[in-house]
Amino acid sequence: MSEMEEKIKAILEDYFWIKDIEPMQPNFRTQDDCEGDMASGINVTFSPDGDAWVRTEQPIVESCRFRMPMKGGGASPRTRTALMILAYAIKLDNEENNPRFCN
């Protein structure tokens, strides 16, 4: 396992909250293949209890939820943790390159 893989694994197996990710504040990113529709993309929101809510802004896909592994349990704790990292990445990408122009 590479050093980067070890770091990622350590992050994915820890529970944390990134202070710049606010509960109930959507983090939206336009998808790369938006074909001019800047509203087509992914939206990640965390509830105050730490559950991750993912929505695609396309008519054919519904919301997904990845629960915290306590109080009712979650089957995908590393995925929920990765979604926290994704929300932060979207926030940083939007701060750096907003609005993003799609192909």
VEXDREN-2710 file (C-alpha; in Angstrom, 1 decimal):
% VEXDREN-2710
k/r/px/py/pz
1/MET/0.0/0.0/0.0
2/SER/1.4/3.4/-1.0
3/GLU/1.8/6.3/1.5
4/MET/-1.1/8.1/-0.1
5/GLU/-3.3/5.0/0.2
6/GLU/-2.4/4.7/3.8
7/LYS/-3.4/8.4/4.4
8/ILE/-6.6/8.0/2.6
9/LYS/-7.4/4.8/4.5
10/ALA/-6.7/6.5/7.8
11/ILE/-9.0/9.4/6.9
12/LEU/-11.7/7.1/5.6
13/GLU/-11.7/5.1/8.9
14/ASP/-12.0/8.2/11.1
15/TYR/-15.1/10.3/12.0
16/PHE/-14.6/14.0/11.7
17/TRP/-16.4/17.2/10.8
18/ILE/-14.7/19.8/8.6
19/LYS/-15.4/23.2/10.2
20/ASP/-16.1/24.9/6.8
21/ILE/-18.9/22.4/6.0
22/GLU/-22.1/23.8/7.6
23/PRO/-25.0/21.5/8.4
24/MET/-28.0/21.9/6.1
25/GLN/-25.9/24.0/3.6
26/PRO/-26.0/22.4/0.2
27/ASN/-22.6/22.0/-1.6
28/PHE/-23.3/21.8/-5.4
29/ARG/-21.0/21.0/-8.3
30/THR/-21.9/21.0/-12.0
31/GLN/-21.1/17.7/-13.7
32/ASP/-18.5/17.6/-16.4
33/ASP/-20.9/16.3/-19.1
34/CYS/-23.6/19.0/-18.4
35/GLU/-24.0/19.9/-22.1
36/GLY/-24.6/23.5/-21.2
37/ASP/-27.0/22.8/-18.3
38/MET/-25.1/24.4/-15.4
39/ALA/-27.8/23.2/-13.0
40/SER/-27.0/19.5/-13.9
41/GLY/-24.7/18.1/-11.2
42/ILE/-24.3/16.7/-7.7
43/ASN/-25.5/18.2/-4.4
44/VAL/-24.1/17.0/-1.1
45/THR/-25.6/18.2/2.2
46/PHE/-24.9/17.0/5.8
47/SER/-27.7/17.1/8.4
48/PRO/-26.9/18.3/12.0
49/ASP/-26.6/14.6/13.1
50/GLY/-23.9/14.0/10.5
51/ASP/-25.9/12.0/7.9
52/ALA/-24.9/12.7/4.3
53/TRP/-27.6/13.5/1.7
54/VAL/-26.6/13.3/-2.0
55/ARG/-28.9/14.5/-4.8
56/THR/-28.2/14.7/-8.5
57/GLU/-29.8/17.6/-10.3
58/GLN/-31.3/15.5/-13.0
59/PRO/-34.9/14.4/-13.4
60/ILE/-34.2/10.6/-13.4
61/VAL/-32.2/10.2/-10.2
62/GLU/-33.5/10.4/-6.6
63/SER/-31.8/11.4/-3.4
64/CYS/-29.4/9.1/-1.6
65/ARG/-28.6/9.0/2.1
66/PHE/-25.6/7.6/3.9
67/ARG/-26.2/7.4/7.6
68/MET/-23.8/7.7/10.5
69/PRO/-22.9/4.2/11.8
70/MET/-24.5/5.0/15.2
71/LYS/-28.2/5.3/16.2
72/GLY/-29.8/3.2/13.5
73/GLY/-26.6/2.4/11.9
74/GLY/-25.1/2.9/8.5
75/ALA/-24.0/0.2/6.0
76/SER/-21.4/2.5/4.3
77/PRO/-19.4/4.4/6.9
78/ARG/-16.4/5.0/4.6
79/THR/-18.7/6.2/1.8
80/ARG/-20.3/8.7/4.2
81/THR/-16.8/9.9/5.3
82/ALA/-15.8/10.2/1.7
83/LEU/-18.9/12.3/1.0
84/MET/-17.7/14.7/3.7
85/ILE/-14.4/15.1/1.8
86/LEU/-16.4/15.5/-1.4
87/ALA/-18.4/18.4/0.0
88/TYR/-15.2/20.1/1.0
89/ALA/-13.7/19.5/-2.4
90/ILE/-16.8/20.9/-4.1
91/LYS/-16.7/24.0/-1.9
92/LEU/-13.0/24.6/-2.7
93/ASP/-13.4/23.9/-6.4
94/ASN/-16.3/26.4/-6.5
95/GLU/-14.3/29.0/-4.6
96/GLU/-11.4/28.6/-7.1
97/ASN/-13.3/28.2/-10.3
98/ASN/-16.9/29.5/-10.1
99/PRO/-18.9/29.5/-12.3
100/ARG/-17.5/26.5/-14.0
101/PHE/-17.9/26.3/-17.7
102/CYS/-18.9/22.8/-19.0
103/ASN/-18.2/21.3/-22.4
END
